[in-house]
Amino acid sequence: MKLFVGLGNPGPKYERNRHNIGFMALDRIAADHGFSPWKAKFQAMICEGSLGGEKVLLLKPQTFMNLSGQSVGEAMRFYKLTPADVVVLHDELDLAPGKARIKQGGGHAGHNGLRSIHSHIGADYARVRLGIGHPGHKDAVAGYVLRDFPKADEGWLDDVMRGISDGAAELAKGDGGKFMNAVALRVAPPRSSAAKPKAEAKKPAKDEPAPDTRSAMEKLMDKFR
């Protein structure tokens, strides 16, 4: 069994915040892959389903971001899972909007949700880092992540969500490469090769005489020269 954890804050006030991109990703996976209805358990909203033959539990902690680890630890203990079974999807300031990266283990880089998870289960879990960009100054970070995505971001955001859903089965299998390919195909699809170059004007063959463009009067006058 795999445990996919999306990070965010509960309630409609935070629903479209940049900080809630992890919740958004799980919502998309659940809707696209026929998961069970969401229900309250483990201080979280959870639902179950199958991805690529692998049983998967989706978990959105309702403890608020800074205490996310409490919920994750509780679910892991109940299902007797290890950190290797856990994938956390979260916002990433150090990636440009629309970028995504997968990472196994490592530090929390100051992310309060990851810091809490570290304190409850350690660092040996996988993360899907979802770029939201940086406001430019550390003092502006708190306000930035707790603001809604602007309408201008809706295009790339939808592409990323679709890509995560497309690659969810590969993520459940632990194939990070194929998962990232699925995201990339949505975010930066290959250019179509259907467009054909304009046909060049036909050039006369080397031995082919140039067409006679003289008028009838000019041809007649030339005969008597």
C-alpha positions in Angstrom: 0.0 0.0 0.0 1.1 3.5 -0.8 0.3 6.7 1.2 0.0 9.9 -0.9 0.0 12.9 1.4 -1.1 16.3 0.0 -0.1 19.3 2.1 -2.3 22.3 2.7 -4.6 24.1 5.2 -8.2 23.0 5.8 -11.3 25.1 5.0 -12.7 27.1 2.1 -10.6 30.2 3.2 -7.4 28.4 2.1 -8.8 26.3 -0.7 -7.1 28.1 -3.6 -4.0 29.2 -1.8 -0.6 28.5 -3.3 0.2 26.6 0.0 -2.7 24.2 -0.9 -1.4 22.9 -4.2 -0.8 19.5 -2.5 -4.5 19.2 -1.6 -5.4 20.2 -5.2 -3.2 17.4 -6.6 -4.9 14.8 -4.5 -8.3 16.1 -5.3 -7.5 15.7 -9.0 -6.2 12.1 -8.6 -9.2 11.1 -6.6 -11.7 12.6 -9.1 -9.9 11.1 -12.2 -9.2 7.6 -10.9 -12.5 6.7 -9.2 -11.4 6.8 -5.6 -13.9 6.4 -2.7 -15.6 9.4 -1.2 -13.5 11.5 1.2 -14.1 10.8 4.9 -12.6 12.1 8.2 -10.0 9.9 9.8 -6.4 10.2 11.3 -7.0 14.0 11.8 -7.3 14.1 8.0 -9.6 13.7 5.1 -8.8 10.4 3.4 -10.0 8.3 0.5 -8.9 5.0 -1.0 -8.4 3.6 -4.5 -6.1 1.7 -6.8 -3.4 3.1 -9.2 -1.7 0.7 -11.6 -2.8 -2.3 -9.5 -1.3 -0.7 -6.3 -3.7 0.1 -3.4 -3.3 3.8 -2.5 -4.6 5.9 0.4 -4.8 9.7 -0.3 -4.5 11.8 2.9 -5.1 15.5 3.4 -4.1 16.5 7.0 -6.7 18.8 8.6 -4.3 19.8 11.4 -3.1 22.9 9.6 0.2 22.9 7.8 2.5 23.2 10.8 1.2 20.0 12.4 0.8 17.8 9.3 3.2 15.1 10.7 0.7 14.2 13.4 -1.8 13.0 10.9 0.8 11.3 8.7 2.3 9.4 11.6 -1.1 8.2 12.8 -2.1 6.8 9.4 1.3 5.1 9.0 1.0 3.4 12.3 -2.5 2.2 11.6 -1.6 0.6 8.3 1.9 -0.5 9.4 3.6 1.5 6.7 7.2 2.7 6.5 8.5 6.0 5.2 9.4 4.3 1.9 5.7 3.8 1.3 4.9 7.6 1.7 4.9 10.2 -1.0 4.3 13.9 0.0 3.1 16.4 -2.6 3.8 20.0 -1.6 4.4 23.6 -2.7 8.0 24.5 -3.5 9.2 28.2 -3.4 12.5 27.3 -5.1 10.9 26.0 -8.3 9.4 28.2 -11.0 5.6 28.1 -11.4 4.6 25.0 -13.4 7.8 23.1 -12.7 7.8 19.8 -10.7 10.5 17.6 -9.3 10.5 14.3 -7.4 13.0 13.8 -4.6 13.7 10.9 -2.2 14.7 11.9 1.3 16.7 15.0 2.2 16.0 18.1 4.3 12.8 20.0 4.7 14.3 23.4 3.4 12.3 25.3 6.0 8.9 24.1 4.8 6.7 23.9 7.9 4.7 20.9 6.7 7.8 18.9 5.8 9.4 19.9 9.1 6.5 18.5 11.0 6.5 15.3 9.0 10.3 14.9 9.6 9.7 15.1 13.3 7.1 12.3 13.3 8.4 9.8 10.7 11.9 10.9 9.8 13.2 12.1 6.4 13.2 8.9 4.3 10.0 9.5 2.3 9.5 10.7 -1.2 8.4 14.2 -2.1 6.8 15.7 -5.2 7.9 19.3 -5.2 5.4 21.5 -7.1 6.8 24.9 -8.1 4.9 28.1 -7.1 7.8 30.6 -7.5 9.3 32.9 -4.9 8.0 36.4 -4.1 11.6 37.7 -4.1 12.1 38.4 -0.4 11.9 36.0 2.6 9.7 38.5 4.5 7.1 38.3 1.8 6.9 34.5 1.8 4.1 34.0 4.4 1.7 36.4 2.6 2.6 34.9 -0.8 1.9 31.3 0.0 -1.4 32.1 1.8 -2.7 34.0 -1.2 -4.8 32.4 -3.9 -3.4 31.5 -7.3 -4.2 34.4 -9.7 -6.3 33.8 -12.7 -3.1 34.2 -14.9 -1.8 31.0 -13.3 -4.8 28.8 -14.0 -3.5 27.5 -17.3 -0.2 26.1 -16.1 -1.8 25.0 -12.8 -4.4 22.9 -14.6 -1.7 21.4 -16.9 0.4 20.4 -13.8 -2.7 18.8 -12.1 -3.5 16.9 -15.3 0.1 15.7 -15.5 0.1 14.5 -11.9 -3.1 12.6 -12.5 -1.7 11.1 -15.7 1.4 9.9 -14.0 -0.2 8.8 -10.6 0.0 5.1 -11.4 3.8 5.4 -12.1 4.2 7.4 -8.9 2.5 4.6 -7.0 4.9 2.1 -8.6 7.9 4.1 -7.6 8.9 5.0 -11.2 9.8 8.7 -10.8 11.1 9.0 -14.3 7.8 7.9 -16.0 5.9 10.1 -13.6 7.9 13.1 -14.5 7.5 12.3 -18.2 3.7 12.4 -17.7 3.9 15.8 -16.1 6.2 17.1 -18.8 3.9 16.0 -21.6 1.1 18.2 -20.1 3.2 21.2 -19.2 5.4 21.2 -22.3 3.9 19.0 -25.0 6.0 18.3 -28.1 5.5 20.6 -31.0 3.3 19.3 -33.8 5.2 18.3 -36.9 2.0 18.6 -39.0 2.8 22.1 -40.3 4.6 21.9 -43.6 7.1 24.4 -44.9 5.9 26.7 -47.6 6.5 25.4 -51.1 9.3 27.2 -52.8 8.6 28.8 -56.2 9.6 26.4 -59.0 12.9 27.3 -60.6 13.5 26.7 -64.3 15.9 23.9 -65.0 19.4 24.9 -66.1 18.9 24.1 -69.8 15.3 25.3 -69.9 14.9 28.6 -71.9 13.5 31.5 -70.0 9.9 32.3 -71.0 9.4 35.0 -73.8 7.8 37.9 -72.1 7.8 40.2 -75.2 4.5 41.7 -76.4 3.2 40.8 -79.9 4.3 44.3 -81.3 7.8 43.8 -79.8 8.1 40.4 -81.5 7.0 41.8 -84.8 9.4 44.7 -84.7 12.3 42.3 -83.8 11.7 40.4 -87.0 12.6 43.4 -89.1 15.7 44.4 -87.2 
